[in-house]
Amino acid sequence: MAPTDIHTTLARRAAVWPALTLAASVAMLGGAWSFQLFGGLQPCPLCLYQRWPYWIVIVFAGLAVLAGRRLAPGGLAIFAAISGLVFLAGAGIAGFHVGVEQHWWEGISTCGGGVHDPNMSIEELNAKLFATPLVRCDDVAWSLFGISMAGYNLIISVFLAAASAWAAQGFWRKAA
């Protein structure tokens, strides 16, 4: 195999990583929306915060996929490292949510589902309370084998962060 053929083959394989992170992020958001739309499980505020890291990775992975083989190993290493940090942040949010579900600590102020506006009249407060679905962060809406959706998100986010760190290290070696 000629050196240019080897370089082309490595570039094609390396360009797969952004597509994998894109697919994983789309799958995670698709799963969350499926539970919401088809399963009738409304997300709490922490559930919604857990979706942000996947949106961020989708944007960066989409750009990396568009760049394709033009993205050098150093660029792929940076992409993988950023993705790993974003997935790690997602794991932190999910871990916090698991702690709230297990009553290890209190959630954020919007987790109670209450409406607090001292300037509202009783009628306005009543209307807002009845129009807003009450979804508490400390209630486990769904679990499988004793693990909640936040718990599964924690596990998957840690796995994706570790895989991204491993990929970044491999791309750095190729760049060097």
C-alpha positions as CSV (number, residue, x, y, z in Angstrom):
1,M,0.0,0.0,0.0
2,A,1.4,3.4,-1.0
3,P,1.8,6.0,1.8
4,T,-1.0,8.2,0.3
5,D,-3.3,5.2,0.4
6,I,-2.5,4.6,4.1
7,H,-3.1,8.3,4.8
8,T,-6.4,8.2,3.0
9,T,-7.6,5.1,4.8
10,L,-6.6,6.6,8.2
11,A,-8.4,9.8,7.4
12,R,-11.6,7.9,6.4
13,R,-11.5,5.9,9.7
14,A,-10.8,9.0,11.8
15,A,-13.7,10.9,10.2
16,V,-16.0,8.2,11.6
17,W,-15.6,9.5,15.2
18,P,-17.6,12.7,14.7
19,A,-20.3,10.7,13.0
20,L,-20.4,8.3,15.9
21,T,-20.7,11.0,18.5
22,L,-23.4,12.7,16.3
23,A,-25.4,9.4,16.1
24,A,-25.0,8.8,19.9
25,S,-26.3,12.3,20.7
26,V,-29.2,12.1,18.3
27,A,-30.1,8.7,19.7
28,M,-30.1,10.0,23.3
29,L,-32.2,13.0,22.4
30,G,-34.5,10.8,20.3
31,G,-34.9,8.4,23.3
32,A,-35.8,11.3,25.6
33,W,-38.3,12.7,23.2
34,S,-39.8,9.2,22.7
35,F,-40.4,8.9,26.4
36,Q,-41.9,12.3,26.4
37,L,-44.1,12.1,23.3
38,F,-45.1,8.5,23.2
39,G,-44.6,7.5,26.8
40,G,-46.3,10.6,28.2
41,L,-43.4,11.3,30.6
42,Q,-43.0,15.1,31.0
43,P,-39.5,16.2,31.7
44,C,-38.6,18.0,34.9
45,P,-36.2,21.0,34.7
46,L,-33.1,18.8,35.4
47,C,-34.2,16.4,32.6
48,L,-34.2,19.4,30.2
49,Y,-30.8,20.5,31.4
50,Q,-29.4,17.0,30.7
51,R,-30.4,17.4,27.0
52,W,-28.1,20.5,26.5
53,P,-24.8,18.6,26.3
54,Y,-26.2,16.4,23.5
55,W,-27.3,19.5,21.6
56,I,-23.9,21.0,21.9
57,V,-22.2,17.8,20.7
58,I,-24.6,17.6,17.8
59,V,-23.6,21.1,16.7
60,F,-19.8,20.4,17.0
61,A,-20.1,16.9,15.5
62,G,-22.2,18.2,12.6
63,L,-19.5,20.7,11.8
64,A,-16.8,18.0,12.1
65,V,-18.8,15.7,9.8
66,L,-19.2,18.4,7.3
67,A,-15.5,19.1,7.4
68,G,-15.0,15.3,6.8
69,R,-11.6,14.2,5.7
70,R,-10.3,17.8,5.6
71,L,-10.2,17.7,9.4
72,A,-6.6,16.9,10.4
73,P,-5.8,14.5,13.2
74,G,-5.1,17.5,15.5
75,G,-8.5,19.0,14.7
76,L,-10.1,15.6,15.4
77,A,-8.2,15.4,18.7
78,I,-9.6,18.8,19.7
79,F,-13.1,17.8,18.6
80,A,-12.9,14.6,20.6
81,A,-11.5,16.4,23.7
82,I,-14.2,19.0,23.6
83,S,-16.8,16.3,23.1
84,G,-15.4,14.4,26.1
85,L,-15.6,17.5,28.3
86,V,-19.2,18.2,27.2
87,F,-20.2,14.6,27.8
88,L,-18.5,14.8,31.2
89,A,-20.5,18.0,32.0
90,G,-23.6,16.0,31.0
91,A,-22.6,13.2,33.4
92,G,-22.3,15.9,36.1
93,I,-25.8,17.1,35.5
94,A,-27.2,13.6,35.4
95,G,-25.3,12.7,38.6
96,F,-26.7,15.7,40.3
97,H,-30.2,14.6,39.1
98,V,-29.7,11.1,40.4
99,G,-28.7,12.6,43.8
100,V,-31.9,14.6,43.8
101,E,-34.0,11.5,42.9
102,Q,-32.3,9.6,45.8
103,H,-32.9,12.5,48.2
104,W,-29.2,12.8,48.8
105,W,-29.5,16.6,48.4
106,E,-32.0,19.2,47.3
107,G,-32.7,20.1,43.7
108,I,-32.6,23.5,42.1
109,S,-35.4,26.0,43.0
110,T,-37.4,25.2,39.8
111,C,-37.5,21.4,40.7
112,G,-40.5,21.7,43.0
113,G,-42.8,22.6,40.2
114,G,-44.1,25.6,42.2
115,V,-44.7,29.0,40.8
116,H,-43.3,31.8,42.8
117,D,-44.1,35.3,41.8
118,P,-45.1,37.7,44.6
119,N,-46.8,40.1,42.2
120,M,-49.3,37.5,41.0
121,S,-52.9,37.7,42.1
122,I,-54.6,34.6,43.5
123,E,-56.5,34.2,40.2
124,E,-53.3,34.4,38.1
125,L,-51.5,32.0,40.4
126,N,-54.4,29.6,40.2
127,A,-54.5,29.8,36.4
128,K,-50.7,29.3,36.2
129,L,-50.7,26.3,38.6
130,F,-53.5,24.5,36.7
131,A,-51.9,25.2,33.3
132,T,-48.5,23.9,34.3
133,P,-47.9,20.2,34.6
134,L,-46.3,19.3,38.0
135,V,-43.1,17.4,37.4
136,R,-40.8,17.1,40.3
137,C,-37.1,16.4,39.9
138,D,-37.1,14.1,43.0
139,D,-39.8,11.8,41.6
140,V,-38.5,8.9,39.5
141,A,-41.0,8.7,36.6
142,W,-39.5,5.6,35.0
143,S,-36.8,3.1,35.9
144,L,-35.5,-0.3,34.7
145,F,-33.6,-2.6,37.0
146,G,-33.8,0.1,39.7
147,I,-32.0,2.6,37.5
148,S,-33.8,5.8,36.5
149,M,-33.5,7.6,33.2
150,A,-31.1,10.0,34.9
151,G,-29.1,7.1,36.1
152,Y,-28.9,5.6,32.6
153,N,-27.9,9.0,31.2
154,L,-25.2,9.2,33.8
155,I,-23.8,5.8,32.8
156,I,-24.0,6.6,29.1
157,S,-22.5,10.1,29.5
158,V,-19.5,8.7,31.5
159,F,-19.0,6.1,28.8
160,L,-19.1,8.7,26.0
161,A,-16.8,11.0,27.9
162,A,-14.3,8.1,28.4
163,A,-14.6,7.0,24.8
164,S,-14.0,10.6,23.6
165,A,-11.0,11.0,25.8
166,W,-9.6,7.7,24.4
167,A,-10.3,8.9,20.8
168,A,-8.7,12.3,21.5
169,Q,-5.5,10.6,22.9
170,G,-5.4,8.4,19.7
171,F,-5.8,11.4,17.4
172,W,-3.1,13.4,19.3
173,R,-0.7,10.4,18.7
174,K,-1.5,10.5,15.0
175,A,-1.0,14.3,14.9
176,A,2.4,14.0,16.6
